[in-house]
Amino acid sequence: MRGCGLPPPPPPIFHSAPPPPGVGIFPCEAADNPPRKPTVEPVCPMKPLYWTRIQIQDNRNNMLWSSLEEPEIINTNEFAELFAKATSPTKRKPLSEAYEKKTKARKVIKLLDGKRSQAVGILISSLHLEMKDIEQAVLTLDNSVVDLDAIEALYENRAQPEELEKIKKHYETSDEEQVKLLDKPEQFLYELSQIPEFSSRVHCFIFQSKFTDAVASIQRKTEIILHVCKYLLEKDSVREVMGLVLALGNYMNGGSRARGQADGFGLEILPKLKDVKSRNAGTEKSIFPLPEPQDVFLSSQVKFDDLSKDLRKLNRDLTVCEKDVLTVCTNSSHEHVHPFKEKMDVFIASAQKELITVEHQVISARKSFSDFVEYFGLKPRSGEQEIVPGHVFTLWFEFCNDFKIRWKRENKVISKQRIKEAQQLVRNMKAEKKIETRRANANGLKERLRMKEASLTTS
């Protein structure tokens, strides 16, 4: 055979054989449970594919490997020639040898410390608002004049209990002139505190404004996990890719007692397939449709523990919000209760329903990922208690990304080839239908009849 120096191989021997009797999953090297797959004998020594072999003895319907069929390798000679092991005359060493800051006209009264006074002063300069605008926005939960960022800045810079106690004491114990000498930041914080239940109202306002985005963020993460897991579990194209990798890998590992005759393989090999170079420069494995790399990458960024923490925080914040609403309604005068109460009642009822929905979505995403892990026979890495999306989907992302790059490249090659073939076909058709033409004879019968018909038409 060209490239191997051996005669053509016998007919392909990839077929499904009935599994021998046995119990359990992954009983790796037990002598009484021989491999289900037949031995593969490559026509010449092949480059090894260093995967983690999975062997099973019972046909479990919820695992990929128990029902995955290896396609027949149509041209074993071509495959062997591409991935044959390079021969080296050097003798290998034994394994045992091969082992890491008022003007100063009048003295200003300051009650806040320097940094705090400066921070509030900067806030006052940046707002360009009147206190009545702020009060209206807070009492009616309206951010059309005072935007949410300004409201949040006001909340973060509000007077703390000890600061407010000092400022109120100054207002209560000082004469009018002394009050006028109070610095602007202190006056501002005092006026802000005169808005009925400012802190509780604004806290509810901010939570309401951010709640939707927080829930949407969790939903996006669960949806992408559900989408990718569903794709990898149900798409026939994925089974085809895995089957092909399994078949070619078993061929390359033919004759190896540690890696050959595999029923499946660890997914760690997927991102490494691009490194298995063929003997012909630029030739790589065939490419098949897989999930979009970006979807798989986003899935790898999801952490179920973080989703659970985010949900618990939203539930706690919603409970605090309910208490703040109760505080505002209890401590405010009737004219200042509405429309705050109505708006918050509607929001809280809606938020509770949304949280229940998103909690169910997180549970569904966990279940789908668990099915995915079981389907591919995955096990936690050494030192880890469970398999997480980050590790598994990173492997798939690299694999899908490599495939997409090669898929585009191959499509360009195929398109160019088809254009060439179409152009050649057109040239061939023109050549076959080419008819010799000559100028009409002016005295010929056809020309005289044409001239007579033209004169009759013009007359």
C-alpha positions as CSV (number, residue, x, y, z in Angstrom):
1,M,0.0,0.0,0.0
2,R,1.2,3.5,-0.8
3,G,2.8,5.1,2.3
4,C,2.8,1.9,4.3
5,G,4.5,-0.6,2.0
6,L,2.0,-3.3,2.8
7,P,-0.7,-5.1,0.7
8,P,-4.3,-3.8,0.7
9,P,-6.2,-4.5,3.9
10,P,-9.0,-7.1,4.2
11,P,-12.6,-5.9,4.0
12,P,-13.7,-3.5,6.9
13,I,-14.6,-5.3,10.0
14,F,-16.6,-2.5,11.8
15,H,-19.9,-4.2,12.8
16,S,-21.9,-4.5,15.9
17,A,-21.4,-7.6,18.0
18,P,-23.7,-8.7,20.7
19,P,-22.4,-7.8,24.2
20,P,-21.2,-10.6,26.3
21,P,-23.1,-11.2,29.6
22,G,-21.9,-9.1,32.5
23,V,-23.0,-6.6,35.1
24,G,-22.0,-3.0,36.0
25,I,-20.6,0.0,34.1
26,F,-17.0,0.6,33.3
27,P,-15.5,-2.7,34.6
28,C,-12.3,-1.7,32.8
29,E,-9.9,-4.6,32.6
30,A,-11.8,-7.5,34.3
31,A,-10.7,-10.7,32.8
32,D,-14.2,-12.2,33.0
33,N,-15.7,-9.3,31.0
34,P,-13.9,-9.1,27.7
35,P,-14.4,-6.1,25.3
36,R,-17.7,-5.9,23.3
37,K,-15.8,-4.6,20.3
38,P,-13.7,-6.8,18.0
39,T,-10.0,-6.4,17.8
40,V,-8.9,-3.9,15.1
41,E,-5.7,-4.6,13.2
42,P,-4.5,-1.5,11.2
43,V,-2.7,-2.2,8.0
44,C,0.4,-0.4,9.4
45,P,1.4,1.1,12.7
46,M,-0.9,4.2,13.4
47,K,-0.4,7.4,15.4
48,P,-2.1,6.7,18.8
49,L,-5.1,8.7,19.9
50,Y,-4.6,9.3,23.7
51,W,-8.2,9.1,24.8
52,T,-9.6,7.7,28.1
53,R,-11.2,4.5,27.0
54,I,-14.7,3.6,28.3
55,Q,-15.9,0.0,28.1
56,I,-19.3,-1.1,29.1
57,Q,-20.8,-4.6,29.5
58,D,-24.6,-3.8,29.8
59,N,-26.6,-2.0,27.1
60,R,-28.0,1.0,29.1
61,N,-30.6,2.9,27.0
62,N,-29.7,6.3,28.7
63,M,-26.1,6.2,27.7
64,L,-24.7,7.2,24.3
65,W,-22.1,4.6,24.2
66,S,-24.4,1.6,24.7
67,S,-26.3,2.4,21.5
68,L,-23.8,4.3,19.4
69,E,-22.8,2.5,16.2
70,E,-19.5,3.1,14.5
71,P,-19.8,3.9,10.8
72,E,-17.8,1.8,8.4
73,I,-14.5,3.3,7.4
74,I,-14.9,3.2,3.7
75,N,-11.3,3.7,2.7
76,T,-9.0,2.4,5.4
77,N,-6.0,2.6,3.1
78,E,-6.4,6.4,2.7
79,F,-7.0,6.9,6.4
80,A,-4.0,4.7,7.3
81,E,-1.8,6.7,4.9
82,L,-2.9,10.0,6.4
83,F,-2.3,9.0,10.0
84,A,0.3,6.3,9.9
85,K,3.0,6.5,12.5
86,A,6.3,8.0,11.2
87,T,8.9,5.3,11.3
88,S,12.1,6.1,13.2
89,P,15.2,4.2,13.0
90,T,16.1,5.1,16.6
91,K,15.5,2.5,19.2
92,R,13.1,3.5,22.0
93,K,14.4,3.4,25.5
94,P,12.7,1.2,28.0
95,L,9.7,2.7,30.0
96,S,11.6,2.4,33.2
97,E,14.2,5.0,32.0
98,A,11.6,7.7,31.1
99,Y,9.9,9.0,34.5
100,E,7.0,19.5,37.3
101,K,-12.1,71.6,49.9
102,K,-16.8,79.5,51.8
103,T,-14.7,81.8,51.3
104,K,-13.2,82.8,54.6
105,A,-15.5,85.9,55.1
106,R,-17.6,83.8,57.5
107,K,-16.6,80.5,59.2
108,V,-18.6,77.6,57.8
109,I,-19.8,74.9,60.2
110,K,-18.8,71.4,59.2
111,L,-20.2,68.3,60.9
112,L,-19.0,65.7,58.4
113,D,-15.4,64.5,58.0
114,G,-13.4,65.8,55.1
115,K,-13.8,62.9,52.7
116,R,-17.5,62.4,53.4
117,S,-18.2,66.2,52.9
118,Q,-16.3,66.1,49.6
119,A,-18.1,63.1,48.3
120,V,-21.6,64.6,49.1
121,G,-20.4,68.0,47.6
122,I,-19.5,66.3,44.4
123,L,-22.9,64.6,44.3
124,I,-24.7,67.9,44.8
125,S,-22.7,69.5,42.0
126,S,-23.4,66.7,39.6
127,L,-27.2,66.4,40.1
128,H,-28.5,69.8,38.7
129,L,-31.8,69.1,40.4
130,E,-34.1,70.8,42.9
131,M,-35.1,69.1,46.1
132,K,-38.7,69.2,45.1
133,D,-37.9,67.1,42.0
134,I,-36.2,64.5,44.1
135,E,-39.0,64.4,46.6
136,Q,-41.6,64.0,43.9
137,A,-39.7,61.2,42.3
138,V,-39.3,59.3,45.6
139,L,-42.9,59.7,46.7
140,T,-44.4,58.6,43.4
141,L,-41.7,56.1,42.2
142,D,-41.3,58.1,39.0
143,N,-37.8,58.2,37.4
144,S,-38.8,60.4,34.4
145,V,-37.2,63.5,35.9
146,V,-34.7,62.0,38.3
147,D,-33.1,59.0,36.7
148,L,-32.4,55.7,38.4
149,D,-28.6,56.3,38.6
150,A,-29.2,59.6,40.4
151,I,-31.7,57.9,42.8
152,E,-29.2,55.2,43.5
153,A,-26.4,57.8,44.1
154,L,-28.7,59.6,46.6
155,Y,-29.4,56.4,48.4
156,E,-25.8,55.4,48.7
157,N,-24.8,58.9,50.0
158,R,-27.8,59.4,52.4
159,A,-27.0,60.4,56.0
160,Q,-26.0,57.6,58.2
161,P,-27.8,57.4,61.7
162,E,-24.9,59.0,63.6
163,E,-24.4,61.8,61.0
164,L,-28.1,62.5,60.9
165,E,-28.2,62.7,64.7
166,K,-25.4,65.4,64.7
167,I,-27.1,67.4,61.9
168,K,-30.6,67.3,63.6
169,K,-29.1,68.3,66.9
170,H,-27.5,71.3,65.3
171,Y,-30.8,72.4,63.7
172,E,-32.7,71.9,67.0
173,T,-30.1,73.6,69.3
174,S,-28.8,76.4,67.1
175,D,-30.2,79.9,66.2
176,E,-31.2,80.8,62.6
177,E,-27.8,82.4,61.9
178,Q,-25.9,79.3,63.1
179,V,-28.1,77.1,60.9
180,K,-27.3,79.3,57.9
181,L,-23.6,78.7,58.5
182,L,-24.0,74.9,58.1
183,D,-22.1,73.7,55.1
184,K,-23.9,72.7,52.0
185,P,-23.4,68.9,52.3
186,E,-24.9,68.9,55.8
187,Q,-27.9,71.0,54.7
188,F,-28.5,68.7,51.7
189,L,-28.4,65.5,53.8
190,Y,-30.9,67.1,56.3
191,E,-33.3,68.1,53.5
192,L,-33.1,64.6,52.0
193,S,-33.9,63.1,55.4
194,Q,-37.2,65.2,55.5
195,I,-38.6,63.2,52.7
196,P,-41.1,60.7,54.4
197,E,-39.4,57.4,54.8
198,F,-36.7,58.2,52.2
199,S,-34.5,55.3,52.8
200,S,-37.2,52.6,52.7
201,R,-38.9,54.1,49.7
202,V,-35.7,54.4,47.7
203,H,-34.6,50.9,48.6
204,C,-37.9,49.5,47.2
205,F,-37.5,51.8,44.1
206,I,-34.0,50.5,43.4
207,F,-34.9,46.9,44.0
208,Q,-38.0,47.1,41.7
209,S,-35.9,48.6,38.9
210,K,-33.1,46.0,39.1
211,F,-35.3,43.0,39.8
212,T,-36.3,42.3,36.1
213,D,-32.6,42.4,34.9
214,A,-31.5,40.1,37.7
215,V,-34.2,37.5,36.9
216,A,-33.5,37.8,33.1
217,S,-29.8,37.1,33.8
218,I,-30.6,33.9,35.5
219,Q,-33.1,32.9,32.8
220,R,-30.6,33.5,30.1
221,K,-28.1,31.2,31.8
222,T,-30.5,28.4,32.4
223,E,-31.9,28.7,28.8
224,I,-28.4,28.4,27.3
225,I,-27.7,25.3,29.4
226,L,-31.0,23.8,28.4
227,H,-30.4,24.6,24.7
228,V,-26.9,23.2,24.5
229,C,-27.7,20.0,26.5
230,K,-30.8,19.4,24.4
231,Y,-28.7,19.8,21.2
232,L,-25.9,17.5,22.4
233,L,-28.4,14.9,23.7
234,E,-30.8,14.8,20.8
235,K,-29.1,15.8,17.5
236,D,-28.3,13.0,15.1
237,S,-25.4,15.0,13.7
238,V,-23.7,14.9,17.2
239,R,-24.1,11.1,17.3
240,E,-22.6,10.9,13.8
241,V,-19.6,13.0,14.8
242,M,-19.0,10.9,18.0
243,G,-19.5,7.7,16.1
244,L,-17.0,8.7,13.5
245,V,-14.4,9.8,16.1
246,L,-14.9,6.5,17.9
247,A,-14.5,4.5,14.8
248,L,-11.4,6.3,13.6
249,G,-9.9,6.4,17.1
250,N,-10.4,2.6,17.5
251,Y,-8.7,2.2,14.2
252,M,-5.8,4.4,15.2
253,N,-5.5,2.5,18.5
254,G,-5.8,-0.9,16.9
255,G,-3.5,-3.3,18.6
256,S,-3.3,-1.3,21.8
257,R,-4.5,-3.3,24.9
258,A,-4.9,0.0,26.9
259,R,-6.7,2.2,24.3
260,G,-8.1,-0.1,21.6
261,Q,-11.5,-1.8,21.3
262,A,-13.2,1.2,23.1
263,D,-17.0,1.4,23.5
264,G,-16.6,5.2,24.2
265,F,-14.1,7.8,25.1
266,G,-13.5,10.6,27.7
267,L,-14.4,14.0,26.3
268,E,-11.0,15.4,27.2
269,I,-9.8,14.1,23.8
270,L,-12.2,16.3,21.8
271,P,-10.2,19.6,21.9
272,K,-7.0,17.7,21.2
273,L,-8.3,16.2,17.9
274,K,-7.0,19.2,15.9
275,D,-3.5,18.4,17.1
276,V,-3.6,15.0,15.4
277,K,-1.9,16.1,12.2
278,S,-2.0,14.0,9.0
279,R,1.0,13.2,6.9
280,N,-0.3,15.6,4.2
281,A,0.1,19.2,5.3
282,G,-3.3,20.9,5.9
283,T,-5.4,17.8,5.9
284,E,-7.5,17.2,9.0
285,K,-10.5,15.2,10.1
286,S,-13.9,15.7,8.4
287,I,-16.2,18.3,9.9
288,F,-19.9,17.9,10.9
289,P,-22.6,20.3,12.2
290,L,-22.4,20.9,16.0
291,P,-23.8,23.5,18.5
292,E,-22.7,27.1,17.9
293,P,-19.3,27.6,19.7
294,Q,-20.6,30.8,21.3
295,D,-23.6,29.0,22.8
296,V,-21.3,26.3,24.2
297,F,-18.9,29.0,25.5
298,L,-21.7,30.8,27.3
299,S,-22.8,27.4,28.8
300,S,-19.2,26.9,30.2
301,Q,-19.5,30.2,32.1
302,V,-22.6,29.1,34.0
303,K,-22.2,28.0,37.7
304,F,-25.2,26.4,39.3
305,D,-24.0,27.4,42.8
306,D,-24.0,31.0,41.7
307,L,-27.5,30.8,40.2
308,S,-28.7,29.3,43.5
309,K,-27.0,32.1,45.5
310,D,-28.5,34.8,43.2
311,L,-32.0,33.3,43.7
312,R,-31.6,33.2,47.4
313,K,-30.5,36.8,47.4
314,L,-33.5,37.9,45.3
315,N,-35.8,36.1,47.7
316,R,-34.2,37.8,50.7
317,D,-34.3,41.2,49.0
318,L,-37.9,40.8,48.1
319,T,-38.7,39.9,51.7
320,V,-36.8,43.1,52.8
321,C,-38.8,45.1,50.2
322,E,-42.1,43.8,51.6
323,K,-41.0,44.9,55.1
324,D,-40.0,48.4,53.7
325,V,-43.4,48.8,52.0
326,L,-45.1,47.9,55.3
327,T,-42.9,50.4,57.2
328,V,-43.7,53.2,54.6
329,C,-47.4,52.5,54.8
330,T,-47.4,52.4,58.6
331,N,-45.3,55.5,59.2
332,S,-46.4,57.8,56.4
333,S,-49.4,60.1,56.3
334,H,-52.3,59.0,54.1
335,E,-51.4,61.6,51.4
336,H,-47.9,60.1,51.1
337,V,-48.9,56.4,51.0
338,H,-50.4,56.6,47.5
339,P,-49.4,55.8,44.8
340,F,-46.4,54.1,46.4
341,K,-48.5,51.3,48.0
342,E,-50.5,50.4,44.8
343,K,-47.4,50.3,42.6
344,M,-45.4,48.2,45.1
345,D,-48.2,45.8,45.7
346,V,-48.5,45.1,42.0
347,F,-44.7,44.7,41.7
348,I,-44.3,42.3,44.7
349,A,-47.1,40.0,43.5
350,S,-45.5,39.8,40.1
351,A,-42.0,39.3,41.5
352,Q,-43.1,36.4,43.6
353,K,-44.5,34.6,40.5
354,E,-41.4,35.3,38.5
355,L,-39.1,33.9,41.2
356,I,-41.2,30.7,41.3
357,T,-40.9,30.4,37.5
358,V,-37.1,31.0,37.4
359,E,-36.5,28.5,40.3
360,H,-38.2,25.8,38.2
361,Q,-36.0,26.8,35.3
362,V,-32.8,26.4,37.3
363,I,-34.1,22.9,38.5
364,S,-34.7,22.0,34.9
365,A,-31.3,23.2,33.8
366,R,-29.7,21.1,36.5
367,K,-31.6,18.0,35.5
368,S,-30.8,18.5,31.8
369,F,-27.1,18.8,32.7
370,S,-27.2,15.8,34.9
371,D,-28.8,13.8,32.0
372,F,-26.0,15.1,29.7
373,V,-23.3,13.9,32.1
374,E,-24.9,10.5,32.4
375,Y,-25.4,10.2,28.7
376,F,-21.7,10.7,28.0
377,G,-20.6,8.5,30.9
378,L,-18.7,11.4,32.5
379,K,-16.9,11.2,35.9
380,P,-15.5,13.9,38.1
381,R,-11.9,14.8,37.7
382,S,-9.4,13.7,40.4
383,G,-10.0,15.7,43.6
384,E,-13.4,17.0,42.6
385,Q,-16.7,15.8,44.0
386,E,-19.0,16.6,41.0
387,I,-18.9,17.5,37.3
388,V,-19.5,21.2,36.6
389,P,-20.5,22.9,33.3
390,G,-17.2,24.9,33.2
391,H,-15.0,21.9,32.6
392,V,-17.2,19.9,30.3
393,F,-18.4,22.7,28.1
394,T,-14.9,24.1,27.7
395,L,-13.9,20.8,26.1
396,W,-17.0,21.0,23.8
397,F,-16.4,24.7,23.0
398,E,-12.9,24.1,21.8
399,F,-14.0,21.1,19.8
400,C,-17.0,22.9,18.2
401,N,-14.9,26.0,17.5
402,D,-12.2,23.9,15.7
403,F,-14.9,22.2,13.7
404,K,-16.6,25.5,12.6
405,I,-13.3,26.9,11.4
406,R,-12.6,23.8,9.4
407,W,-16.2,23.6,8.2
408,K,-16.0,27.1,6.7
409,R,-12.7,26.3,5.1
410,E,-14.0,23.1,3.6
411,N,-17.2,24.9,2.3
412,K,-15.0,27.4,0.5
413,V,-13.0,24.7,-1.1
414,I,-16.1,22.8,-2.2
415,S,-17.7,26.0,-3.5
416,K,-14.7,26.8,-5.6
417,Q,-14.6,23.3,-6.9
418,R,-18.2,23.4,-7.9
419,I,-17.8,26.7,-9.7
420,K,-14.9,25.3,-11.6
421,E,-17.0,22.2,-12.5
422,A,-19.9,24.4,-13.6
423,Q,-17.7,26.6,-15.7
424,Q,-16.1,23.6,-17.4
425,L,-19.6,22.1,-18.1
426,V,-20.7,25.4,-19.8
427,R,-17.5,25.3,-21.9
428,N,-18.1,21.8,-22.9
429,M,-21.8,22.5,-23.8
430,K,-20.8,25.5,-25.9
431,A,-18.1,23.4,-27.7
432,E,-20.6,20.7,-28.5
433,K,-23.4,23.0,-29.8
434,K,-21.1,25.3,-31.7
435,I,-22.6,25.8,-35.3
436,E,-20.7,27.3,-38.2
437,T,-22.5,30.4,-39.5
438,R,-22.0,32.3,-42.8
439,R,-23.2,35.6,-44.3
440,A,-26.5,35.4,-46.2
441,N,-26.2,35.5,-50.0
442,A,-27.7,38.8,-51.3
443,N,-29.0,37.1,-54.4
444,G,-30.2,34.0,-52.5
445,L,-33.9,32.9,-52.4
446,K,-34.2,33.5,-48.6
447,E,-32.8,37.0,-48.8
448,R,-35.1,37.9,-51.7
449,L,-38.2,36.6,-49.8
450,R,-37.1,38.6,-46.7
451,M,-36.7,41.8,-48.7
452,K,-40.1,41.3,-50.3
453,E,-41.8,40.8,-46.9
454,A,-40.1,43.9,-45.5
455,S,-41.3,46.1,-48.5
456,L,-44.9,44.8,-48.1
457,T,-44.9,45.6,-44.3
458,T,-43.6,49.2,-44.9
459,S,-46.2,49.9,-47.6
